Amino acid sequence: MGHHIEAIVAKGDIDAELLKKFELPCVNHEGFSIVGLNAGHSDHWAEKLLILNESNGKIVLNCPVTHYFAKELGLKKYAIIFTDYFGGIGKQYAAVYSASKVVMEETEGGINQALRVIGVFKKRDLDEFDTICLGRYRSFDEHFAQYF
């Protein structure tokens, strides 16, 4: 089974009304919020907000609209994560920001490192990724069907 997610991860809860305003799905595990992202959704909001929405990195949604969402959602420190693999083969990247300033550059294979930076402490024999249940989510596409 494949795994393709793009998300913002931050410590604490996020106001449900703000998430609704921006049509963003969010799940919570172990005190962390995982906000699903989608390229079509991002392009829609870039047009609506008149924001030039370009990404120059490996994480396509590490872009101005994502940082706008993070600011509007009140996130002080957050990770942007990307996974794309099938049957254990593929890539993952992560970056960490504090008030839109880079704390950790985009790093291939850096999701667990990024999660540690934002305060995830691994439990028992789990890594940080599985501690906050990211393995449960294969994609957030069903939440963004109207943007395809």
C-alpha positions as CSV (number, residue, x, y, z in Angstrom):
1,M,0.0,0.0,0.0
2,G,1.3,3.5,-0.8
3,H,1.8,6.4,1.4
4,H,1.5,10.0,0.1
5,I,0.9,12.8,2.6
6,E,1.7,16.4,2.7
7,A,1.0,18.1,6.0
8,I,1.8,20.7,8.6
9,V,2.5,19.2,12.0
10,A,2.4,21.4,15.1
11,K,2.2,20.9,18.9
12,G,-1.2,21.6,20.4
13,D,-4.7,22.0,19.1
14,I,-5.8,24.3,16.3
15,D,-9.0,26.3,16.3
16,A,-11.6,24.3,14.4
17,E,-13.3,27.4,13.0
18,L,-10.0,28.6,11.5
19,L,-9.5,25.1,9.9
20,K,-13.0,25.2,8.5
21,K,-12.5,28.7,7.2
22,F,-9.5,27.5,5.1
23,E,-11.1,24.1,4.3
24,L,-8.3,22.2,5.9
25,P,-8.6,18.7,7.5
26,C,-6.9,18.1,10.8
27,V,-6.4,15.1,13.1
28,N,-4.8,15.1,16.5
29,H,-2.6,12.5,18.2
30,E,-0.5,12.7,21.3
31,G,-1.0,16.4,21.6
32,F,0.0,17.2,18.0
33,S,-2.2,18.5,15.2
34,I,-1.6,17.1,11.7
35,V,-3.1,19.4,9.0
36,G,-3.5,17.8,5.6
37,L,-2.4,19.7,2.5
38,N,-3.1,19.4,-1.2
39,A,-1.6,21.1,-4.3
40,G,-5.0,21.9,-5.9
41,H,-6.3,23.3,-2.7
42,S,-3.1,25.4,-2.3
43,D,-3.5,26.8,-5.9
44,H,-7.1,27.6,-5.2
45,W,-6.2,29.6,-2.1
46,A,-3.2,31.3,-3.8
47,E,-5.6,32.6,-6.4
48,K,-8.2,33.6,-3.9
49,L,-5.6,35.4,-1.6
50,L,-3.6,36.8,-4.6
51,I,-0.4,35.1,-3.3
52,L,2.3,34.0,-5.7
53,N,2.6,30.4,-4.8
54,E,5.9,29.0,-5.9
55,S,8.0,26.3,-4.3
56,N,11.7,25.9,-5.0
57,G,12.3,22.9,-2.8
58,K,11.7,19.2,-2.8
59,I,8.5,19.7,-0.7
60,V,6.1,21.2,-3.3
61,L,3.8,22.5,-0.6
62,N,6.6,24.2,1.3
63,C,5.3,27.4,-0.3
64,P,3.8,30.8,0.6
65,V,0.2,29.6,0.9
66,T,1.3,26.9,3.5
67,H,3.2,29.5,5.5
68,Y,0.2,31.8,5.3
69,F,-2.0,29.0,6.7
70,A,0.4,28.4,9.5
71,K,0.5,32.0,10.4
72,E,-3.3,32.4,10.3
73,L,-3.8,29.2,12.3
74,G,-1.5,30.7,15.0
75,L,1.3,28.2,14.7
76,K,4.5,29.3,16.3
77,K,6.7,26.3,15.4
78,Y,5.7,23.8,12.8
79,A,7.0,21.1,10.5
80,I,6.0,20.6,6.9
81,I,6.3,17.0,5.9
82,F,6.1,15.1,2.6
83,T,6.0,11.3,2.0
84,D,5.7,9.5,-1.3
85,Y,6.4,5.8,-1.3
86,F,4.9,2.5,-2.2
87,G,6.0,-0.8,-0.8
88,G,8.7,0.8,1.3
89,I,10.3,2.5,-1.8
90,G,10.2,6.2,-2.2
91,K,11.1,9.5,-0.5
92,Q,10.2,11.6,2.4
93,Y,11.2,15.2,3.3
94,A,10.6,17.5,6.2
95,A,11.4,21.1,7.2
96,V,10.8,23.1,10.4
97,Y,9.8,26.7,10.8
98,S,9.3,29.1,13.6
99,A,7.3,32.2,12.7
100,S,8.1,31.4,9.0
101,K,11.8,31.4,9.7
102,V,13.8,28.3,8.8
103,V,14.7,26.2,11.9
104,M,15.6,23.0,9.9
105,E,16.2,23.1,6.2
106,E,14.3,20.7,3.9
107,T,15.9,17.3,4.7
108,E,15.5,14.1,2.8
109,G,14.5,11.4,5.2
110,G,14.2,14.0,8.0
111,I,10.6,13.6,9.2
112,N,11.6,12.0,12.6
113,Q,14.3,14.7,13.1
114,A,11.7,17.4,12.3
115,L,9.2,15.9,14.7
116,R,11.8,15.9,17.4
117,V,12.6,19.6,16.8
118,I,8.9,20.5,17.3
119,G,8.7,18.4,20.5
120,V,7.6,14.9,19.7
121,F,9.1,12.4,22.1
122,K,9.0,8.8,20.8
123,K,7.2,6.3,22.8
124,R,8.4,2.8,23.7
125,D,9.6,1.0,20.5
126,L,8.0,3.5,18.2
127,D,9.7,6.3,16.2
128,E,8.4,9.8,16.2
129,F,6.4,9.3,13.0
130,D,4.5,6.4,14.5
131,T,4.2,8.0,18.0
132,I,1.9,10.6,16.5
133,C,0.2,8.0,14.3
134,L,1.3,9.4,10.9
135,G,1.5,5.8,9.6
136,R,-2.3,5.6,9.9
137,Y,-2.8,8.1,7.1
138,R,-2.1,7.0,3.5
139,S,-3.2,10.3,2.0
140,F,-5.5,13.3,2.7
141,D,-6.9,13.3,-0.9
142,E,-10.4,12.4,0.1
143,H,-10.6,15.7,2.0
144,F,-9.7,17.7,-1.2
145,A,-11.8,16.0,-3.9
146,Q,-13.4,19.3,-5.0
147,Y,-9.9,20.6,-5.9
148,F,-9.0,17.8,-8.4
